[in-house]
């Protein structure tokens, strides 16, 4: 019994609906998945309706965007209570903050000579909170850049002319929010942005786990994060970070998993938060 604990739907920047994602997971023989859309739990809530149909347990998750000291970090929240007011308020406010940021980026792009209607970007986002990948897709569709990577590297990535920072939300506050929402807080793909000092600082702030197994992690990094997790009694998670439109997504989905006992452990720990 295996579980993939990092997946995305079209409620954020994935391409599959929650039902389509469950169908795909079922075909791969997974017993459980966590739907961890960016700053929203709506996709996970919808997926819950199809658990019995596909015989897959859905863990309500969320990949929270944090921003502090000029750097962005991602924290995965697992087994969240979708009725917690503190959680719903944060997600609503952060959605509005994303909307404001997207408008600022679009304004800068138009000042640079790119003719993008903001309603067009919103149409691409659909039900998802609008984010930079949607703006990047708009630039690709209009023929301004060759691909999403080029959009980030040249226009909307950090340090680029149309970049605008995210709203301030510290990792410490994120961990507190997740715990108060009945969940556990896990550092997502630390290889991407976390040095050793920062990692241990986050552990001191109450981190519950580390995403040890991720497509971006080398074998040596996996061993290192496993060692750190064992040292501090942290939950070790794994996930493909599946979106459906990224290189190697099809290969990775179903191959970055944990034993179902980890899911049971997550539920046990969160029940005592």
C-alpha positions in Angstrom: 0.0 0.0 0.0 1.7 3.1 -1.3 0.9 6.8 -1.1 2.1 9.8 -3.2 2.0 12.8 -0.8 2.6 15.7 -3.3 0.2 16.2 -6.2 -1.5 19.1 -7.9 -4.8 19.6 -9.8 -6.3 22.3 -12.0 -7.3 24.1 -8.8 -3.8 25.4 -8.8 -1.2 24.8 -11.5 -1.9 21.2 -12.4 -3.7 20.2 -15.6 -5.9 17.4 -14.3 -9.2 17.7 -12.5 -9.3 16.0 -9.0 -11.4 13.2 -10.5 -8.9 12.7 -13.4 -6.0 12.7 -11.0 -7.6 10.0 -8.8 -8.4 7.9 -11.9 -4.7 8.2 -12.9 -3.5 7.3 -9.4 -5.8 4.3 -9.3 -4.4 3.0 -12.6 -0.9 3.1 -11.0 -2.1 1.1 -8.0 -1.7 3.8 -5.3 -3.7 3.4 -2.1 -3.6 7.1 -1.1 -2.7 10.5 -2.4 -2.4 13.9 -0.8 -3.6 16.7 -3.0 -1.4 19.7 -2.2 -2.5 22.5 -4.5 -0.8 25.8 -4.0 -2.6 27.9 -1.3 -6.0 26.2 -1.8 -7.8 23.1 -0.5 -10.7 23.2 -2.9 -9.3 20.5 -5.2 -8.6 18.2 -2.3 -12.2 18.7 -1.0 -13.6 17.9 -4.4 -11.4 14.8 -4.7 -12.9 13.4 -1.5 -16.1 12.8 -3.3 -14.5 10.2 -5.5 -12.6 8.2 -2.9 -14.9 5.2 -3.0 -15.2 5.2 -6.7 -11.5 4.8 -7.2 -10.7 3.1 -3.9 -8.1 5.7 -3.0 -7.8 7.6 0.2 -7.5 11.4 -0.3 -5.5 13.4 2.3 -6.5 17.0 2.4 -3.3 18.9 1.9 -2.0 22.3 0.8 1.3 23.6 -0.4 1.6 26.9 1.5 3.6 29.7 0.0 5.9 31.5 2.5 8.0 34.5 2.0 10.5 36.0 4.4 13.9 37.7 4.3 13.5 38.1 0.5 13.2 34.3 0.0 10.3 32.0 -0.9 9.7 28.7 0.9 7.0 26.0 0.5 5.5 24.2 3.4 3.2 21.2 2.9 0.2 20.9 5.3 -1.3 17.4 5.7 -4.6 16.2 7.1 -6.0 19.7 7.4 -9.4 20.3 8.8 -11.4 22.1 6.0 -13.8 23.6 8.4 -11.2 25.5 10.5 -12.0 29.2 10.3 -8.3 30.2 10.8 -7.4 28.1 7.7 -10.2 29.4 5.5 -9.5 33.0 6.4 -5.8 32.7 5.5 -6.6 31.0 2.2 -9.1 33.7 1.3 -6.7 36.5 2.2 -3.8 34.9 0.4 -5.9 34.4 -2.7 -6.5 38.2 -2.7 -2.8 38.8 -2.2 -2.0 36.6 -5.2 -4.6 38.6 -7.2 -2.9 41.8 -6.3 0.6 40.5 -7.1 -0.6 39.2 -10.5 -2.0 42.6 -11.3 1.3 44.2 -10.4 3.2 41.8 -12.6 0.8 42.3 -15.5 1.1 46.1 -15.1 4.9 45.9 -15.3 4.7 43.6 -18.4 2.4 46.1 -20.1 4.8 48.9 -19.3 7.5 46.8 -21.0 5.4 46.6 -24.1 3.7 43.2 -23.7 0.0 43.6 -24.5 -1.7 41.2 -22.0 -5.3 41.7 -20.9 -5.6 40.7 -17.2 -9.0 38.9 -17.9 -7.1 36.7 -20.3 -4.7 35.6 -17.5 -7.7 35.0 -15.2 -9.3 32.8 -17.9 -6.1 30.7 -17.9 -6.1 30.4 -14.1 -9.7 29.2 -14.1 -10.7 28.0 -10.6 -7.2 28.3 -9.3 -5.7 31.2 -7.4 -4.0 33.2 -10.1 -0.2 32.8 -10.0 3.0 33.3 -12.1 2.6 30.1 -14.0 -0.7 31.4 -15.4 1.0 34.6 -16.4 3.8 32.7 -18.0 1.3 30.6 -19.9 -0.3 33.7 -21.2 3.0 35.0 -22.5 3.6 31.7 -24.2 0.1 31.6 -25.8 0.6 35.1 -27.1 4.0 34.2 -28.7 6.0 36.5 -26.5 8.2 33.7 -25.1 9.0 30.2 -26.3 8.1 28.4 -23.1 7.3 28.8 -19.4 11.0 28.6 -18.4 11.9 31.5 -20.6 9.1 33.6 -19.1 10.5 33.0 -15.6 14.1 33.4 -16.6 13.7 36.6 -18.6 10.5 38.4 -17.4 8.7 37.3 -14.2 11.3 35.4 -12.1 13.1 36.9 -9.1 15.3 39.8 -10.2 13.6 40.1 -13.6 12.0 43.4 -14.9 8.4 42.3 -14.3 8.9 40.5 -11.0 6.9 41.5 -7.9 7.5 39.8 -4.5 4.9 37.7 -2.7 3.1 38.8 0.4 5.0 38.4 3.7 4.2 35.1 5.4 6.8 33.5 7.6 7.5 29.8 7.9 7.0 30.0 11.7 3.5 31.5 11.2 2.8 28.9 8.5 3.7 26.0 10.8 1.4 27.5 13.5 -1.4 27.9 11.1 -1.2 24.3 9.9 -1.0 22.9 13.4 -4.0 25.1 14.5 -5.9 23.7 11.5 -5.4 20.2 12.7 -2.5 19.3 10.4 1.2 18.6 10.4 3.8 20.9 8.7 6.3 19.4 6.3 9.1 21.2 4.5 8.7 20.7 0.7 11.6 19.8 -1.6 14.3 21.5 0.6 17.0 21.0 -2.0 15.5 23.8 -4.0 16.1 26.6 -1.6 17.1 25.6 1.9 20.7 25.5 3.3 21.6 23.6 6.4 21.3 26.6 8.8 17.9 27.5 7.5 16.8 23.8 7.7 17.7 23.5 11.4 16.2 26.9 12.1 12.8 25.7 10.7 13.1 22.5 12.8 13.6 24.7 15.8 10.4 26.6 14.8 8.3 23.4 15.1 8.5 21.7 11.7 6.8 18.3 11.8 8.5 16.6 8.8 10.7 16.8 5.7 9.9 15.8 2.2 12.8 13.4 1.9 12.0 11.8 -1.4 11.4 14.2 -4.3 12.3 14.2 -8.0 14.8 17.0 -7.4 16.7 15.2 -4.7 19.9 13.2 -5.4 20.6 10.0 -3.7 23.0 11.7 -1.4 20.5 14.4 -0.4 17.9 11.7 0.3 20.3 10.0 2.7 21.1 13.4 4.3 17.4 14.4 4.8 16.7 10.9 6.1 19.4 11.3 8.7 18.1 14.7 9.8 14.6 13.4 10.1 15.7 10.4 12.1 17.8 12.7 14.4 14.9 15.0 15.2 12.0 12.4 15.0 10.5 14.1 12.0 8.0 12.5 9.6 9.6 11.5 6.3 7.4 12.0 3.3 7.7 11.5 -0.4 5.9 12.9 -3.4 6.2 13.2 -7.2 5.1 16.9 -7.2 2.9 15.8 -10.1 1.3 18.6 -12.2 0.8 16.7 -15.5 2.5 19.2 -17.7 6.1 19.1 -16.6 9.0 17.1 -17.9 9.2 13.6 -16.3 5.8 14.0 -14.6 4.5 10.8 -16.2 7.7 8.9 -15.1 7.7 10.3 -11.6 4.0 9.8 -10.7 3.7 6.6 -8.7 7.5 6.2 -8.2 8.0 8.7 -5.4 5.9 7.2 -2.6 5.8 6.2 1.0 4.4 3.2 2.7 0.8 3.7 3.9 2.1 3.5 7.5 3.3 7.1 7.0 -0.2 8.2 6.2 -1.4 6.5 9.4 1.4 8.3 11.3 0.4 11.7 9.8 -3.2 11.1 11.0 -2.0 10.1 14.4 0.2 13.1 14.9 -2.3 15.6 13.6 -5.0 14.2 15.9 -2.8 15.2 18.8 -2.2 18.8 17.6 
